[in-house]
Amino acid sequence: MRDQSFKEFYDNVYFRIEKNIDDFNLNMKKNNNPMIFDGIQRFCGLNSGGKRLRGILVYIGYCMMCDDAFLNADALAMVFEVFQTAILVHDDVFDHADSRRGMETIHTGYYREFFENGNMADSKTAFDTACAMAICLGDLGFYQAEELMSVSYCENKFMGRLLSFYHKMVIETIKGEMLDIQLPYMLRNGIDIEKKYKNMQLEDMIYEIYHMKTSCYTVIGPLCSGMILGGASDILVKKMECVADDLGLAFQMQDDILGIYSDQAKLGKNVGSDISEYKQTLLYSFTKDQGGTAYEKLMRYYGKSNITLAELKEVQDIFRDCGALEYVEKKVAELFDRAKFKLSQIKEISNEKKQLLYGFIEFVQMRKG
């Protein structure tokens, strides 16, 4: 019953978000300068599609607090979806990714055009310009999202709380991005972070990245913002943050597994990119802690660009054989269970109202890409 109810809700809300985003994209494209229009068109292309999990969580948060039609949550759901697109544009530059949501990343598209139409000897300038354009478009997306919130809720009595909560989420996400950029670089270059930063273990650093970069803007931000818009108290929001954080951590660990073991068609981005980017994940840290042959084998491939399917298979086997995969899968299951238990303990929301969030948790647990 729960699965069916959530499926109906998801389909209904997904269609609603897509229609609203289509209207938003059309409005965003109203620019007469052809170079600016070209960039905005690229952003809007990436802004179309995706699973819309953040927008859906906004509606769930709002519906847990209100019985009225969720028209009031439409703009807020779009805010989080546009923010998601904007941060992905930046992420792709940082990670040197060439595909996203099944299409070419923005900086890759620009570089291909600049490089093909320019001088072969000037490829660095072409790449730098392509990345600069992508960063500008990501920035544009951030401010378009904030403008959408300001215009839509300027007269709403919860606007102050909404904007403050949103800003805190953005700040935490940026901090997480800083860690996620710096940590792989340091380890790749032989810097002992546990010695440099006393009392900070690698796994603790990874959990902090998961919390800041994934939990805050993927689950806590949209779910709790929807609740704030629906009139939730600060105390209730704090309780829900604990549920959402566990769910966000589980989501990211699950994403790490899918990034190694899924396929590109389902994932919508390069499988194995975490290996090339020397990403710090629990899969990696567990293997590193094991040391010995497993870690030595992993280091043959970790950080290698253009990893082959055969090499990816080797990494998959390493994580599986040394116990890293089982360790992370167990953590994921524990976190999903803990999120459900914490949700069950929140007495201010009826069990009937909680069913959508339970359904969302189960939906995410089953995802394959």
C-alpha positions in Angstrom: 0.0 0.0 0.0 2.8 2.4 1.0 4.7 1.7 -2.2 1.6 2.2 -4.4 0.8 5.5 -2.6 4.3 6.8 -3.0 4.4 5.7 -6.6 1.3 7.7 -7.4 2.6 10.7 -5.4 6.0 10.5 -7.2 4.5 10.3 -10.7 2.1 13.2 -10.0 4.8 15.5 -8.4 7.4 14.6 -11.0 5.1 15.6 -13.8 4.4 18.9 -11.9 8.1 19.7 -11.4 8.9 19.0 -15.1 6.2 21.3 -16.3 7.3 24.0 -13.9 10.9 23.6 -14.9 10.0 23.8 -18.6 8.3 27.1 -18.0 11.3 28.3 -15.9 13.7 27.3 -18.7 11.6 29.1 -21.3 11.6 32.3 -19.2 15.3 32.0 -18.6 16.1 31.8 -22.3 14.6 35.3 -23.0 17.8 37.0 -23.9 18.7 38.7 -27.2 22.5 38.3 -26.9 23.3 35.2 -28.9 26.4 34.3 -26.9 24.5 34.6 -23.6 21.5 32.7 -25.1 23.8 29.9 -26.2 25.1 29.5 -22.6 21.7 29.6 -21.0 20.4 27.1 -23.5 23.2 24.7 -22.4 22.3 25.3 -18.7 18.6 24.7 -19.5 19.4 21.5 -21.3 21.1 20.1 -18.2 18.3 21.5 -16.1 15.8 19.2 -17.9 15.4 15.6 -16.7 16.9 14.0 -13.6 15.1 12.1 -10.8 13.9 15.3 -9.1 14.4 13.8 -5.7 15.1 17.2 -4.1 12.0 18.8 -5.5 10.0 15.7 -4.4 11.3 16.0 -0.8 10.2 19.6 -0.7 6.6 18.5 -1.5 6.9 15.7 1.1 8.0 18.1 3.8 5.2 20.5 3.0 2.6 17.8 2.8 3.6 16.4 6.2 2.6 19.8 7.7 -0.3 20.9 5.5 -3.6 19.4 4.2 -4.1 21.9 1.5 -3.1 21.5 -2.2 0.6 21.8 -2.5 0.6 24.7 -5.0 2.4 26.8 -2.5 5.4 24.4 -2.6 5.9 24.6 -6.4 8.4 27.4 -6.5 10.4 26.0 -3.6 10.7 22.6 -5.3 12.1 24.4 -8.4 14.5 26.4 -6.2 16.2 23.2 -5.1 16.1 21.6 -8.6 17.8 24.7 -10.2 20.3 24.8 -7.3 21.1 21.2 -8.0 21.7 21.8 -11.7 23.9 24.8 -10.9 26.1 22.9 -8.4 26.4 20.0 -10.8 27.8 22.4 -13.5 30.5 23.4 -11.0 31.1 19.8 -9.8 31.7 18.7 -13.4 34.4 21.3 -13.8 36.1 20.3 -10.6 35.9 16.6 -11.4 36.8 16.9 -15.1 33.6 15.0 -15.9 32.5 14.7 -19.5 28.9 13.4 -19.1 26.0 14.2 -16.8 22.4 13.1 -16.9 23.2 11.2 -20.1 24.5 14.2 -21.9 27.7 16.2 -22.5 28.8 18.4 -19.6 28.7 22.1 -20.2 32.4 22.8 -20.0 33.1 19.7 -22.2 30.7 21.0 -24.8 32.3 24.4 -24.8 35.8 23.0 -25.0 35.0 20.7 -27.9 33.6 23.7 -29.9 36.4 26.0 -28.9 39.1 23.4 -29.6 37.6 22.3 -32.9 37.1 25.9 -34.1 40.3 27.2 -32.7 44.1 26.7 -32.9 45.3 23.2 -31.8 48.3 24.8 -30.1 45.9 26.9 -27.9 44.0 24.0 -26.3 44.8 25.2 -22.8 43.2 28.6 -23.4 40.2 26.8 -24.9 39.9 24.6 -21.9 40.3 27.5 -19.4 37.7 29.5 -21.3 35.3 26.5 -21.4 35.6 26.0 -17.6 35.2 29.8 -17.0 31.9 29.8 -19.0 30.6 26.8 -17.1 31.4 28.4 -13.7 29.6 31.6 -14.8 26.6 29.5 -15.8 26.6 27.7 -12.5 26.8 31.0 -10.7 23.9 32.2 -12.8 21.9 29.2 -11.7 22.6 29.8 -8.0 21.2 33.4 -8.3 18.3 32.4 -10.5 17.3 29.9 -7.7 17.6 32.6 -5.0 15.7 35.1 -7.1 12.9 32.6 -7.6 12.6 32.1 -3.9 12.7 35.8 -3.2 10.0 36.7 -5.7 7.8 33.7 -4.9 7.8 34.1 -1.1 8.5 37.8 -0.5 5.2 38.1 1.3 5.2 34.7 3.0 5.5 35.0 6.8 8.1 32.2 6.8 10.4 33.9 4.3 13.0 34.9 6.8 13.3 31.4 8.2 13.3 29.9 4.7 16.0 32.1 3.4 18.2 31.6 6.4 17.9 27.8 6.3 18.6 27.9 2.6 21.7 30.0 3.1 23.0 27.7 5.8 22.6 24.7 3.5 24.5 26.5 0.7 27.3 27.4 3.0 27.7 23.8 4.3 27.6 22.5 0.8 30.4 24.8 -0.3 32.5 23.8 2.7 31.9 20.1 1.8 33.0 20.9 -1.8 36.2 22.4 -0.5 37.0 19.3 1.5 36.1 17.1 -1.5 38.5 19.0 -3.7 41.4 19.2 -1.3 41.4 15.8 0.3 42.0 13.7 -2.9 44.8 16.1 -3.9 46.6 15.8 -0.6 46.4 12.0 -0.4 47.4 11.7 -4.0 50.5 13.7 -3.3 51.5 11.7 -0.3 50.4 14.2 2.4 49.6 12.4 5.6 46.4 14.2 6.7 46.1 12.2 9.9 49.5 13.6 10.9 48.9 17.1 9.5 45.4 17.4 11.2 45.7 15.7 14.6 42.8 13.8 15.9 41.2 13.7 12.4 40.9 10.2 10.8 40.4 9.7 7.1 37.0 8.1 7.7 35.9 11.0 9.8 36.8 13.4 7.0 34.8 11.3 4.5 31.8 11.4 6.8 32.1 15.1 7.1 32.1 15.4 3.3 29.1 13.2 3.1 27.2 15.3 5.6 28.1 18.7 4.2 28.1 17.9 0.5 25.3 15.4 0.2 23.0 15.3 3.3 22.7 19.1 3.6 21.5 19.9 0.1 20.2 16.5 -1.1 17.9 15.7 1.9 18.1 18.1 4.9 17.7 21.3 2.8 14.7 20.4 0.6 12.8 18.2 3.2 13.1 20.6 6.1 12.5 23.7 3.9 9.3 22.2 2.8 8.3 21.7 6.4 9.3 25.3 7.3 7.1 26.5 4.4 4.3 24.4 5.9 4.7 26.0 9.3 6.9 23.5 11.2 8.5 24.7 14.5 12.2 25.0 14.9 12.2 22.0 17.3 10.3 19.8 14.9 12.7 20.8 12.0 15.7 19.9 14.2 14.2 16.4 14.9 13.7 15.9 11.1 17.2 17.0 10.4 18.5 13.9 12.3 16.3 11.7 10.1 17.3 13.5 7.0 21.1 13.3 7.8 21.0 9.5 8.2 19.1 9.3 4.9 21.6 11.6 3.2 24.6 9.6 4.4 23.0 6.4 3.2 22.2 8.0 -0.1 25.9 9.0 -0.7 27.3 5.7 0.3 24.9 4.0 -2.0 25.9 6.5 -4.7 29.6 5.5 -4.2 28.7 1.8 -4.7 26.6 2.6 -7.8 29.5 4.8 -9.1 31.7 1.6 -9.2 29.1 -1.2 -9.9 26.3 0.4 -11.9 26.4 1.1 -15.6 26.6 4.5 -17.4 23.1 4.3 -18.9 21.5 3.9 -15.5 23.8 6.2 -13.6 23.8 9.1 -16.2 27.5 9.8 -15.7 30.8 8.1 -16.1 31.0 4.8 -14.2 34.4 4.6 -12.5 34.9 8.4 -12.4 35.5 8.2 -8.7 38.6 6.1 -9.4 40.0 8.5 -11.9 39.3 11.5 -9.6 40.9 9.7 -6.6 37.7 10.3 -4.7 37.8 9.6 -1.0 35.0 7.2 -0.2 34.4 4.6 2.5 35.2 1.9 -0.1 38.6 3.5 -0.5 39.3 4.2 3.2 38.3 0.7 4.2 40.7 -0.8 1.6 43.4 1.6 2.7 43.0 0.6 6.3 43.3 -3.1 5.3 46.6 -2.4 3.7 48.5 -5.4 2.2 47.8 -6.8 -1.3 44.3 -5.4 -1.7 45.5 -1.8 -1.2 48.6 -2.3 -3.4 46.4 -3.6 -6.2 44.0 -0.7 -5.8 46.8 1.8 -6.1 47.6 0.5 -9.6 44.3 2.0 -10.8 43.3 4.7 -8.3 43.8 8.1 -9.9 44.4 6.7 -13.3 42.6 8.6 -16.1 40.6 6.9 -18.8 40.3 3.7 -16.8 39.3 0.7 -19.0 36.4 -1.7 -18.4 38.8 -4.4 -17.6 40.6 -2.2 -15.0 37.2 -1.2 -13.6 36.4 -4.9 -13.2 39.7 -5.3 -11.3 38.7 -2.5 -8.9 35.2 -4.0 -8.4 36.8 -7.4 -7.5 39.3 -5.7 -5.1 36.5 -3.9 -3.2 34.4 -7.1 -3.1 37.2 -9.5 -2.1 38.7 -7.3 0.7 35.3 -6.8 2.3 35.0 -3.1 1.5 31.8 -3.5 -0.5 30.2 -5.6 2.3 31.3 -3.1 4.9 29.7 -0.1 3.1 26.5 -2.0 2.2 26.1 -2.9 5.8 26.5 0.8 6.8 23.9 1.8 4.2 21.4 -0.7 5.5 22.0 0.5 9.1 21.5 4.1 8.2 18.3 3.5 6.3 17.0 1.5 9.3 18.1 4.3 11.7 16.4 6.9 9.6 13.1 5.0 9.7 13.4 4.4 13.4 14.1 8.1 14.1 11.1 9.0 11.9 8.9 6.7 13.9 9.9 8.5 17.1 8.7 11.9 15.9 5.3 12.2 17.6 4.3 15.7 16.3 3.6 14.2 12.8 0.9 11.5 12.4 1.8 8.1 11.1 -0.5 8.7 8.2 1.5 11.9 7.3 4.8 10.0 7.6 3.9 7.4 5.0 5.2 9.5 2.1 8.6 9.8 3.7 8.7 6.1 4.5 7.8 5.5 0.9 10.6 7.8 -0.3 13.1 6.0 1.9 12.1 2.7 0.5 12.2 4.1 -3.1 15.7 5.4 -2.6 16.8 2.1 -1.1 15.8 0.3 -4.3 17.5 2.6 -6.7 20.0 1.2 -9.2 21.3 4.4 -10.8 
